[in-house]
Amino acid sequence: SLELKGAVFVDPGAAAALAGGKSLLPAGVTRIEGVFSRGDCVAIRDERGAEIGRGLVAYDALHAERIRGRKSRDIAHILGTAGRAEMIHRDDMALAGR
């Protein structure tokens, strides 16, 4: 039971990919909420705001905001350093109802 530090909101395509066992990529993130650091627990919310899961985020809130909605291959160019392709890796998340 980790304390939530924020939330990432995802588009319908990302929500479907998560339900299918995929990791959360920056391209599927539509909004960032809260102040969090890399490794913090954040809620994963659908476009209506319903919590669909929780995960340990690979980026701090500032960097997550800069790469949200972007392709993973663009991360190094945007942030000036290579990072993980996933905003939240599948191994670091738990989905509601699973």
Secondary structure as GFF3:
##gff-version 3
##sequence-region A 1 98
A	DSSP	beta_strand	4	10	.	.	.	ID=ss1
A	DSSP	alpha_helix	12	19	.	.	.	ID=ss2
A	DSSP	three_ten_helix	26	28	.	.	.	ID=ss3
A	DSSP	beta_strand	29	34	.	.	.	ID=ss4
A	DSSP	beta_strand	41	45	.	.	.	ID=ss5
A	DSSP	beta_strand	51	56	.	.	.	ID=ss6
A	DSSP	alpha_helix	61	67	.	.	.	ID=ss7
A	DSSP	three_ten_helix	72	74	.	.	.	ID=ss8
A	DSSP	alpha_helix	75	79	.	.	.	ID=ss9
A	DSSP	three_ten_helix	90	92	.	.	.	ID=ss10
A	DSSP	beta_strand	93	95	.	.	.	ID=ss11
###
